Amino acid sequence: MRKLFPFVLGSVPAALLGAMMHTSTPVFRILLAAALVFAVLRLLLSIRNNNYEIRNIPFLSAVVAGTGIGLISGMIGIGGGILLSPLLILMRWASIRESACFAAAFILINSLSGITGLAISGTHLSSQIVNLIIAAFIGGCFGSAMGSRYFPVSLLKYALMLGLLFAGFKLMAV
C-alpha cells in the first residue's frame, strides 16, 4: 500500500472529476486505444525476461501518473488498472506479479471514486451497483491471490497483454 499511495493520491480526485465530465469524444477513445496497443508492443519488445531490477518509484512521478490515469479512467468509465499495470512494468517500478496486485487495489479505489463522481453529477446508477461492487471486489481478490501466488509469470504477462489488446479494441469499437 505504501507504493500504491502516491498513485491513489493523484487518481482519486482525478477519477471523481473525470466521472463528472460527460465526454463521448471518439477521438479520445481512439487515442487511448492506440496507447493501449502501443503498451502491448512495448511490453513484447522491452521485457524479454522476468528478472529485472525493480526501481524506486519517484513520489511526484507516481502522483502525476495517478492523476492522469484517474482522469482518463473517470472519463471513460474504467478502473484504471489496465493503464497502471503496463506503466509499472515498463518503468520497472514493479514486477509483473506486483503490478497485478497493485492494479487490483487501484481499480477498486479508483472505481469507487469514479462511481462517487457519477453519483454527484446526477448520473442514474443501477440499483445493482452494490452487488456489482461486491462481485468485482471478490473477483479482484481472487485474481490477485491467484496471480501473485500460483500463476506463472509468463501467463500473467500474456494475460496482461491480452487484456490491453481487448480493452484497446473495445475502445475502438465504441
SVG drawing of the C-alpha trace seen along z (x, -y; Angstrom):
<svg xmlns="http://www.w3.org/2000/svg" viewBox="-32 -18 50 40">
<polyline fill="none" stroke="black" stroke-width="0.4" points="0.0,0.0 2.9,-2.3 4.0,-2.1 0.4,-2.5 -0.4,-5.5 1.1,-8.2 -0.8,-6.8 -4.0,-6.8 -3.3,-10.3 -3.5,-11.6 -6.1,-9.3 -8.9,-9.6 -9.7,-13.2 -9.0,-13.0 -11.3,-10.0 -14.0,-11.8 -13.7,-14.8 -13.3,-12.7 -16.5,-10.8 -18.3,-14.1 -17.3,-15.2 -19.6,-13.9 -17.5,-13.1 -18.2,-10.9 -15.3,-12.1 -14.5,-9.3 -11.0,-10.7 -10.2,-10.5 -11.2,-6.8 -9.2,-6.0 -6.1,-7.7 -6.5,-5.8 -7.0,-2.6 -3.8,-3.3 -1.9,-3.9 -3.1,-0.5 -2.0,1.3 1.3,-0.6 1.8,0.6 1.4,4.2 4.0,3.7 6.4,2.1 5.8,5.0 6.6,7.5 9.8,5.7 11.1,4.5 10.7,7.2 12.2,10.4 12.9,11.8 11.0,11.6 14.1,11.0 14.7,7.2 15.7,4.9 12.8,3.0 13.5,-0.7 12.2,-3.1 9.0,-4.9 9.6,-8.7 6.8,-10.1 5.9,-13.1 6.0,-10.9 3.6,-8.5 1.2,-11.3 1.3,-12.8 0.8,-9.3 -2.0,-8.6 -3.7,-11.9 -3.6,-11.2 -4.8,-7.6 -7.5,-8.7 -8.8,-11.4 -8.8,-9.2 -10.4,-6.3 -13.1,-8.5 -13.9,-10.0 -14.3,-6.7 -15.6,-4.6 -12.8,-2.1 -10.9,-1.3 -7.5,-2.3 -5.6,0.9 -5.3,1.6 -3.3,-1.7 -1.4,-1.4 -0.1,2.2 1.9,1.6 3.3,-1.7 4.5,0.1 6.2,2.8 7.6,0.6 9.1,-1.9 10.3,1.2 8.6,-0.1 7.1,3.3 7.4,6.9 4.6,8.4 3.3,10.1 3.4,6.9 1.7,5.0 -1.2,7.4 -1.7,6.8 -1.3,3.0 -3.8,3.0 -6.5,4.8 -6.3,2.4 -6.0,-0.6 -9.1,0.5 -11.2,0.8 -10.2,-2.5 -10.4,-4.3 -13.7,-2.8 -15.3,-3.8 -14.1,-7.4 -15.5,-7.3 -18.8,-6.0 -18.9,-8.7 -18.3,-11.3 -21.1,-9.8 -23.5,-10.0 -22.5,-13.6 -23.1,-14.6 -26.6,-13.2 -26.0,-10.2 -28.5,-7.4 -26.7,-4.4 -28.1,-0.9 -29.9,0.5 -27.5,3.4 -24.4,1.2 -23.7,2.6 -23.9,6.2 -21.5,5.3 -19.0,3.7 -19.1,6.8 -18.6,9.1 -15.8,7.0 -14.1,6.9 -14.3,10.7 -13.1,11.3 -10.2,8.9 -9.2,10.5 -9.3,14.0 -7.5,12.9 -4.8,11.1 -4.2,14.0 -4.0,16.5 -1.8,14.2 0.6,13.3 1.0,16.9 0.1,19.6 0.1,18.5 3.4,18.5 4.8,15.0 4.7,15.7 1.0,16.4 0.5,13.1 2.5,11.2 0.4,12.6 -2.8,12.2 -2.0,8.5 -1.1,8.1 -4.4,9.8 -6.3,7.6 -4.7,4.5 -5.5,5.6 -9.1,6.4 -9.5,3.0 -7.9,1.2 -10.1,2.9 -13.2,2.4 -12.5,-1.3 -12.0,-1.5 -15.3,0.3 -17.4,-2.0"/>
</svg>
